Amino acid sequence: MSKPPVWPAPLPNWAPNSAVSVKLTARAQLLPGDPGQWGCGEPLWKLAPKRDSEGHPYIDFMMLAPGLKKRPSHEIECLTRVIQGVLARFENWVVFADFNLKLNVLWVSLKYRPGIMTEIVAALRAQAPELKLVAHNPDQRG
């Protein structure tokens, strides 16, 4: 039997019904299991990394949370905490994540490893079945 999730402290600068992007960014100085920092984001094309320091491309996927804007703020906050918790379990692979509350879109960029995208998407869907995979960049390595 698995342990119940432990929720992190309240989200800083978070406005549940605002038209801003909320992002999770990786920080090198995080403690193990720390889900990162959520805050207001810039346009995704400016933020999402494309390649690592050695020039290897990242893989990425996008998920939709249909109808999220219409939900009460406590449900939105609960979903963001669930997403934080799942992504924290894969902190060695997740290099970037952005949850845009205006568009109800979660974008995640990952270091390449065979099957890692499937694992993370399955973990997100197990905890938040309302998330729908709408786009992904599959392995182009052959």
matplotlib code that plots the C-alpha trace (Angstrom):
import matplotlib.pyplot as plt

x = [0.0, 1.4, 1.7, -0.7, 0.9, 2.6, 1.6, 4.2, 3.8, 1.3, 2.2, 3.9, 2.5, -0.3, -3.6, -6.0, -8.2, -5.6, -4.6, -1.0, 1.2, 2.4, 5.7, 7.8, 11.5, 14.3, 16.9, 20.2, 20.1, 16.9, 16.6, 15.7, 12.0, 11.6, 9.1, 10.6, 9.3, 6.0, 5.7, 4.5, 6.1, 7.1, 5.9, 6.7, 8.8, 11.2, 11.4, 11.4, 14.9, 15.6, 19.0, 21.3, 24.8, 26.2, 23.7, 21.5, 17.8, 15.2, 12.0, 8.7, 5.0, 1.9, -1.2, -4.5, -6.7, -10.1, -12.4, -9.9, -10.6, -14.2, -13.4, -13.2, -9.8, -9.2, -9.6, -7.1, -4.6, -5.0, -4.3, -1.2, 0.1, -0.6, 1.4, 4.2, 4.4, 4.5, 7.1, 9.2, 9.5, 11.2, 13.4, 16.4, 14.7, 12.4, 14.3, 11.4, 7.7, 5.1, 1.4, -0.4, -3.6, -5.0, -4.8, -5.1, -1.9, 0.9, 4.2, 7.1, 10.6, 12.7, 16.2, 16.1, 15.8, 13.8, 10.3, 10.7, 7.9, 5.5, 6.4, 5.7, 2.5, 1.2, 2.1, 0.4, -2.7, -2.8, -2.9, -4.9, -7.0, -8.5, -5.1, -5.2, -2.0, -2.5, 1.0, 4.4, 7.8, 8.6, 12.1, 13.7, 16.8, 15.7]
y = [0.0, 3.4, 6.3, 9.3, 12.3, 14.9, 18.4, 21.1, 24.6, 27.0, 28.1, 31.5, 34.2, 31.9, 33.4, 30.5, 32.3, 34.6, 34.5, 33.8, 30.9, 28.9, 27.0, 24.5, 25.1, 22.8, 24.3, 22.7, 23.5, 21.6, 19.2, 15.6, 15.5, 19.3, 19.8, 23.2, 26.7, 27.7, 31.3, 33.5, 32.6, 34.1, 32.8, 29.1, 29.5, 31.6, 29.2, 25.6, 24.3, 22.5, 20.8, 19.9, 21.4, 18.7, 19.5, 16.4, 17.2, 17.0, 15.1, 16.7, 16.3, 18.4, 17.5, 19.3, 19.7, 20.2, 22.6, 23.4, 27.2, 26.5, 24.6, 26.1, 27.5, 24.7, 22.0, 23.9, 24.2, 20.5, 19.5, 21.7, 20.1, 16.6, 17.5, 18.9, 15.7, 13.5, 15.5, 15.6, 11.8, 12.2, 15.2, 13.5, 13.4, 16.5, 19.6, 21.9, 22.0, 24.7, 24.6, 27.4, 28.0, 30.3, 27.6, 24.6, 23.1, 21.3, 21.2, 19.0, 18.7, 15.7, 14.2, 11.3, 7.8, 5.0, 4.8, 7.8, 9.8, 6.8, 6.4, 10.1, 10.3, 7.2, 8.5, 11.8, 10.0, 7.7, 10.7, 13.1, 11.1, 14.3, 15.1, 14.2, 13.7, 15.9, 16.2, 14.7, 14.7, 11.0, 9.5, 10.5, 8.4, 5.3]
z = [0.0, -0.9, 1.5, 1.1, -0.6, 1.5, 0.2, 0.0, 1.5, -0.2, -3.7, -3.7, -6.0, -7.2, -8.3, -9.1, -11.5, -13.1, -16.7, -16.0, -16.7, -13.7, -14.1, -12.3, -12.9, -11.9, -9.5, -8.8, -5.1, -4.4, -1.6, -2.6, -3.3, -3.4, -6.3, -7.4, -7.5, -9.1, -10.4, -13.2, -16.5, -19.8, -23.2, -23.5, -26.6, -24.6, -21.7, -22.9, -23.4, -26.7, -26.0, -23.1, -22.7, -25.0, -27.8, -27.3, -27.9, -25.1, -25.6, -24.5, -24.2, -23.7, -21.7, -21.5, -18.4, -20.0, -18.1, -15.4, -15.6, -14.6, -11.5, -8.0, -6.9, -4.3, -7.1, -9.3, -6.4, -5.6, -9.2, -9.4, -6.2, -7.6, -10.8, -8.6, -6.6, -9.7, -11.5, -8.3, -8.4, -11.8, -11.0, -12.5, -15.9, -15.9, -17.1, -17.6, -16.8, -17.4, -16.4, -18.1, -16.3, -18.9, -21.6, -19.2, -20.7, -19.1, -21.0, -19.9, -21.3, -20.4, -20.7, -23.1, -21.8, -23.5, -21.9, -19.6, -21.3, -21.0, -17.3, -16.5, -18.5, -16.9, -13.4, -14.1, -15.4, -12.4, -10.0, -12.3, -14.8, -16.2, -17.8, -21.6, -23.6, -26.7, -28.2, -27.7, -29.4, -29.8, -29.8, -33.1, -32.5, -34.6]

ax = plt.figure().add_subplot(projection="3d")
ax.plot(x, y, z, "-o")
ax.set_aspect("equal")
plt.show()
